[in-house]
Every structure is written in structure tokens, then in C-alpha cells.
Amino acid sequence: MLQIKRGEVPLDKIIEDVEKEISGLKELYDNSNLPEEVDPLFVKELLLNIRKYKEPIKTIGVSSELTEEEKNSEWYSILRSQICTKNTK
């Protein structure tokens, strides 16, 4: 970034790099298995459950960083079941 700011990178190189990044993003978007729309009811229920248990949520979805106690907690169990249920529909 500093090289660009100082004018050390030619504009053509910047444009080429950005076009490659855009192309890569388009490919990721086209191959994504994410739903087109968010289910508002799922989000509402998820937020209500998170607020209900009020336990600190460090890394949802990165179970290797959670302690065994956190993995066995009620909020984590509910959250994982909602996410897994949603992903199988």
C-alpha cells in the first residue's frame, strides 16, 4: 500500500491486480453454497438464544478454539443444533 501511495507501482499493475481479485471473488460467489436470502426467523431465534444464555461467545464455528467446558455448554449445544439444522434444509 505504501508503494502505491508513493507512486512506485504502475497504474497498469494496480488495475491488473484488482481485476484478478474481482475475478476470484466472482468465482467464489458463483460457486458458493450459501443461500440467496437470509431466513429472518432463523436469525431472530439465534439472537434470542444467544441473548438468553449471555455467555461469552468467542469463536462460533471454530470449535478447536473452544474449551471442553464451552463445547459442552447448553448455549453451544443449542447454537450448533440450530446451525446444523439450518444447513441441512
Backbone as CSV, one residue per row, in Angstrom:
resi,resn,N_x,N_y,N_z,CA_x,CA_y,CA_z,C_x,C_y,C_z
1,MET,0.814,-1.186,0.000,0.000,0.000,0.000,0.868,1.263,0.000
2,LEU,1.925,1.222,0.775,2.792,2.405,0.815,3.458,2.636,-0.535
3,GLN,3.807,1.534,-1.215,4.422,1.678,-2.541,3.453,2.347,-3.510
4,ILE,2.194,1.985,-3.415,1.178,2.614,-4.273,1.068,4.088,-3.922
5,LYS,1.006,4.362,-2.635,0.870,5.747,-2.177,2.048,6.602,-2.636
6,ARG,3.229,5.995,-2.649,4.428,6.737,-3.065,4.588,6.789,-4.587
7,GLY,3.676,6.113,-5.308,3.740,6.135,-6.764,4.755,5.172,-7.345
8,GLU,5.153,4.180,-6.573,6.178,3.226,-7.018,5.590,2.045,-7.798
9,VAL,4.277,1.943,-7.855,3.627,0.849,-8.573,2.874,1.449,-9.750
10,PRO,3.138,0.956,-10.967,2.452,1.499,-12.135,0.937,1.255,-12.069
11,LEU,0.178,2.188,-12.575,-1.270,2.086,-12.572,-1.752,0.814,-13.268
12,ASP,-1.096,0.443,-14.377,-1.490,-0.769,-15.099,-1.383,-2.007,-14.208
13,LYS,-0.351,-2.064,-13.388,-0.160,-3.198,-12.471,-1.269,-3.223,-11.421
14,ILE,-1.642,-2.064,-10.905,-2.711,-1.977,-9.909,-4.026,-2.459,-10.516
15,ILE,-4.339,-1.980,-11.711,-5.578,-2.367,-12.385,-5.585,-3.873,-12.657
16,GLU,-4.474,-4.419,-13.122,-4.374,-5.852,-13.397,-4.616,-6.666,-12.118
17,ASP,-3.996,-6.263,-11.022,-4.155,-6.976,-9.750,-5.603,-6.909,-9.251
18,VAL,-6.213,-5.740,-9.374,-7.598,-5.586,-8.929,-8.529,-6.435,-9.786
19,GLU,-8.313,-6.469,-11.076,-9.149,-7.283,-11.960,-9.033,-8.767,-11.623
20,LYS,-7.827,-9.222,-11.257,-7.639,-10.619,-10.835,-8.418,-10.896,-9.555
21,GLU,-8.349,-9.973,-8.615,-9.075,-10.134,-7.350,-10.577,-10.173,-7.598
22,ILE,-11.081,-9.293,-8.437,-12.513,-9.258,-8.757,-12.932,-10.569,-9.414
23,SER,-12.115,-11.061,-10.315,-12.401,-12.324,-10.985,-12.475,-13.469,-9.968
24,GLY,-11.539,-13.481,-9.037,-11.534,-14.505,-7.998,-12.759,-14.422,-7.104
25,LEU,-13.169,-13.206,-6.767,-14.363,-13.013,-5.941,-15.619,-13.478,-6.680
26,LYS,-15.694,-13.170,-7.979,-16.846,-13.615,-8.769,-16.925,-15.133,-8.802
27,GLU,-15.775,-15.798,-8.942,-15.745,-17.256,-8.962,-16.205,-17.821,-7.615
28,LEU,-15.725,-17.228,-6.530,-16.165,-17.670,-5.199,-17.667,-17.483,-5.030
29,TYR,-18.176,-16.360,-5.488,-19.611,-16.080,-5.391,-20.407,-17.099,-6.197
30,ASP,-19.980,-17.349,-7.431,-20.700,-18.283,-8.299,-20.695,-19.704,-7.747
31,ASN,-19.640,-20.093,-7.039,-19.517,-21.453,-6.522,-19.941,-21.590,-5.062
32,SER,-20.447,-20.520,-4.486,-20.849,-20.534,-3.080,-22.106,-21.373,-2.898
33,ASN,-22.166,-22.075,-1.759,-23.374,-22.833,-1.450,-24.233,-22.099,-0.413
34,LEU,-23.952,-20.826,-0.186,-24.748,-20.035,0.734,-26.112,-19.729,0.113
35,PRO,-27.142,-19.665,0.940,-28.466,-19.353,0.389,-28.511,-17.931,-0.155
36,GLU,-29.396,-17.700,-1.103,-29.538,-16.372,-1.699,-30.076,-15.355,-0.701
37,GLU,-30.943,-15.815,0.204,-31.550,-14.914,1.177,-31.361,-15.459,2.582
38,VAL,-31.363,-14.558,3.544,-31.256,-14.934,4.941,-32.651,-15.195,5.483
39,ASP,-32.797,-16.278,6.236,-34.067,-16.602,6.869,-34.209,-15.751,8.130
40,PRO,-35.083,-14.732,8.108,-35.190,-13.824,9.251,-35.593,-14.532,10.544
41,LEU,-36.415,-15.569,10.450,-36.829,-16.301,11.639,-35.638,-17.013,12.274
42,PHE,-34.783,-17.615,11.455,-33.585,-18.277,11.961,-32.689,-17.282,12.690
43,VAL,-32.474,-16.123,12.097,-31.629,-15.100,12.705,-32.235,-14.627,14.022
44,LYS,-33.538,-14.413,14.025,-34.221,-13.958,15.245,-34.061,-14.990,16.362
45,GLU,-34.317,-16.258,16.057,-34.192,-17.313,17.059,-32.758,-17.452,17.551
46,LEU,-31.807,-17.342,16.650,-30.397,-17.426,17.014,-30.025,-16.299,17.973
47,LEU,-30.408,-15.080,17.648,-30.102,-13.941,18.512,-30.784,-14.062,19.873
48,LEU,-32.017,-14.514,19.876,-32.720,-14.691,21.152,-32.022,-15.716,22.035
49,ASN,-31.580,-16.811,21.439,-30.875,-17.830,22.217,-29.526,-17.330,22.718
50,ILE,-28.832,-16.576,21.905,-27.547,-16.021,22.340,-27.770,-15.078,23.509
51,ARG,-28.757,-14.208,23.386,-29.045,-13.247,24.462,-29.540,-13.960,25.720
52,LYS,-30.289,-15.027,25.532,-30.849,-15.755,26.667,-29.742,-16.326,27.547
53,TYR,-28.713,-16.860,26.963,-27.671,-17.524,27.736,-26.554,-16.579,28.169
54,LYS,-26.413,-15.477,27.478,-25.481,-14.402,27.857,-24.083,-14.871,28.218
55,GLU,-23.677,-16.023,27.743,-22.314,-16.475,27.990,-21.440,-15.909,26.889
56,PRO,-20.186,-15.640,27.186,-19.323,-15.086,26.137,-19.151,-16.065,24.990
57,ILE,-19.329,-15.559,23.807,-19.151,-16.376,22.611,-17.868,-15.917,21.945
58,LYS,-16.841,-16.737,22.038,-15.543,-16.341,21.494,-15.450,-16.622,20.001
59,THR,-15.672,-17.860,19.626,-15.422,-18.238,18.239,-16.464,-19.232,17.759
60,ILE,-17.610,-18.745,17.383,-18.655,-19.619,16.869,-18.157,-20.267,15.580
61,GLY,-18.278,-21.571,15.512,-17.882,-22.293,14.312,-16.421,-22.704,14.286
62,VAL,-15.637,-22.301,15.255,-14.225,-22.701,15.312,-14.052,-23.484,16.599
63,SER,-14.580,-24.703,16.593,-14.655,-25.487,17.815,-13.290,-25.837,18.387
64,SER,-12.247,-25.856,17.577,-10.924,-26.204,18.095,-10.404,-25.149,19.067
65,GLU,-10.952,-23.943,19.017,-10.507,-22.889,19.920,-11.350,-22.809,21.182
66,LEU,-12.398,-23.613,21.271,-13.250,-23.600,22.448,-12.736,-24.618,23.461
67,THR,-12.913,-24.313,24.733,-12.552,-25.269,25.770,-13.586,-26.386,25.792
68,GLU,-13.248,-27.493,26.435,-14.203,-28.603,26.546,-15.460,-28.150,27.290
69,GLU,-15.281,-27.318,28.302,-16.428,-26.807,29.058,-17.353,-25.997,28.156
70,GLU,-16.756,-25.156,27.298,-17.560,-24.350,26.376,-18.271,-25.237,25.352
71,LYS,-17.581,-26.253,24.850,-18.194,-27.155,23.878,-19.369,-27.914,24.480
72,ASN,-19.319,-28.167,25.784,-20.377,-28.926,26.453,-21.451,-28.038,27.057
73,SER,-21.322,-26.724,26.902,-22.289,-25.813,27.498,-23.617,-25.859,26.737
74,GLU,-24.658,-25.470,27.430,-26.002,-25.508,26.849,-26.135,-24.557,25.660
75,TRP,-25.585,-23.345,25.773,-25.720,-22.378,24.677,-25.036,-22.885,23.418
76,TYR,-23.878,-23.531,23.571,-23.154,-24.031,22.405,-23.934,-25.159,21.747
77,SER,-24.507,-26.016,22.544,-25.295,-27.123,22.026,-26.497,-26.615,21.229
78,ILE,-27.193,-25.646,21.785,-28.356,-25.070,21.095,-27.931,-24.381,19.808
79,LEU,-26.875,-23.612,19.884,-26.386,-22.883,18.724,-25.967,-23.843,17.614
80,ARG,-25.195,-24.866,17.965,-24.753,-25.831,16.955,-25.943,-26.569,16.345
81,SER,-26.930,-26.928,17.168,-28.078,-27.651,16.627,-28.862,-26.768,15.660
82,GLN,-28.971,-25.479,15.967,-29.679,-24.574,15.063,-28.919,-24.419,13.757
83,ILE,-27.611,-24.269,13.847,-26.799,-24.094,12.635,-26.834,-25.367,11.805
84,CYS,-26.667,-26.511,12.433,-26.666,-27.783,11.693,-28.022,-28.047,11.078
85,THR,-29.084,-27.770,11.813,-30.436,-27.955,11.286,-30.661,-27.065,10.089
86,LYS,-30.230,-25.810,10.193,-30.415,-24.844,9.106,-29.624,-25.272,7.875
87,ASN,-28.403,-25.775,8.061,-27.550,-26.156,6.929,-28.015,-27.416,6.216
88,THR,-28.864,-28.221,6.863,-29.331,-29.442,6.214,-30.653,-29.266,5.497
89,LYS,-31.268,-28.103,5.641,-32.565,-27.866,4.979,-32.376,-27.500,3.536
